């Protein structure tokens, strides 16, 4: 098995973002206010669609900004979200995972 081989449902290794990865990130966080996230690596998981984990530089915009790193997970709606309990096809879900909000 090569290093690039991934088990079905498993996550890939982190790698630099492609233009498509950046577009997914930008769309999911469009209109988001508060902490600023700048992604620098991503890994993906293919299940009923593609899920994303972005490693990001983060900045809390205060008088004295707080800088750090966070993982932002994005779960785009499944093509058959009508069949998945709890996913009424409402759109992308995202969450930040970091030191203060670990998963």
C-alpha positions as CSV (number, residue, x, y, z in Angstrom):
1,X,0.0,0.0,0.0
2,X,1.5,3.4,-1.0
3,X,1.7,6.4,1.4
4,X,-1.1,8.0,-0.7
5,X,-3.5,5.1,-0.2
6,X,-6.4,6.0,2.0
7,X,-8.9,3.6,3.6
8,X,-12.5,4.2,2.4
9,X,-13.9,6.8,4.8
10,X,-10.5,7.7,6.1
11,X,-8.8,11.1,6.1
12,X,-6.0,11.9,3.7
13,X,-2.7,13.3,4.9
14,X,-2.6,17.1,5.3
15,X,-1.4,18.9,2.1
16,X,-1.3,22.4,0.6
17,X,-4.6,23.8,-0.5
18,X,-5.8,23.7,-4.1
19,X,-7.9,26.4,-5.7
20,X,-10.9,24.1,-5.2
21,X,-10.1,23.6,-1.5
22,X,-9.8,27.4,-1.0
23,X,-13.2,27.9,-2.8
24,X,-14.9,25.5,-0.4
25,X,-13.3,27.2,2.6
26,X,-14.3,30.7,1.3
27,X,-17.9,29.6,0.6
28,X,-18.4,27.9,4.0
29,X,-17.1,30.9,5.9
30,X,-18.7,33.6,3.8
31,X,-20.4,36.1,6.2
32,X,-18.6,34.7,9.2
33,X,-17.6,37.4,11.7
34,X,-15.3,37.2,14.6
35,X,-12.1,35.1,14.5
36,X,-10.2,35.4,11.3
37,X,-9.0,32.1,9.8
38,X,-6.4,31.7,7.1
39,X,-6.0,28.1,5.9
40,X,-2.6,26.7,5.1
41,X,-3.2,22.9,4.9
42,X,-6.1,20.7,4.3
43,X,-7.1,17.0,4.5
44,X,-10.2,15.4,3.1
45,X,-12.5,12.5,3.8
46,X,-14.7,11.0,1.1
47,X,-17.9,9.5,2.4
48,X,-21.3,10.4,0.9
49,X,-19.5,13.6,-0.2
50,X,-16.2,15.3,0.7
51,X,-15.5,16.5,4.2
52,X,-12.7,18.9,4.9
53,X,-10.3,19.8,7.8
54,X,-8.4,23.0,7.3
55,X,-5.4,23.8,9.5
56,X,-5.6,27.6,9.9
57,X,-3.7,30.5,11.4
58,X,-6.3,32.3,13.6
59,X,-6.6,35.9,14.8
60,X,-9.0,37.1,17.4
61,X,-9.5,40.8,16.5
62,X,-9.1,42.6,19.8
63,X,-7.2,45.8,20.8
64,X,-4.3,43.4,21.4
65,X,-5.0,40.6,18.8
66,X,-4.7,37.0,19.9
67,X,-2.9,34.8,17.3
68,X,-3.0,31.0,17.2
69,X,-3.9,28.0,15.1
70,X,-7.1,26.2,14.7
71,X,-8.7,23.4,12.7
72,X,-11.8,24.3,10.8
73,X,-13.9,21.3,9.8
74,X,-16.4,21.7,6.9
75,X,-19.1,19.1,6.1
76,X,-20.8,20.1,2.9
77,X,-24.3,18.7,2.5
78,X,-24.6,15.2,1.2
79,X,-25.9,14.8,-2.4
80,X,-28.6,12.6,-0.7
81,X,-28.9,14.6,2.5
82,X,-32.6,13.8,2.5
83,X,-31.6,10.3,3.5
84,X,-29.3,11.3,6.4
85,X,-30.9,11.8,9.7
86,X,-30.4,15.3,11.1
87,X,-29.2,16.8,7.8
88,X,-32.2,18.4,6.1
89,X,-30.1,19.6,3.3
90,X,-29.8,23.0,4.9
91,X,-26.3,23.7,3.7
92,X,-22.7,23.4,4.8
93,X,-21.8,23.0,8.5
94,X,-18.5,24.1,9.8
95,X,-16.8,24.2,13.2
96,X,-13.5,25.4,14.5
97,X,-11.5,23.1,16.7
98,X,-8.8,24.6,18.8
99,X,-7.3,24.9,22.3
100,X,-10.5,26.3,23.8
101,X,-13.0,24.3,21.8
102,X,-11.5,20.9,21.3
103,X,-13.5,18.1,19.9
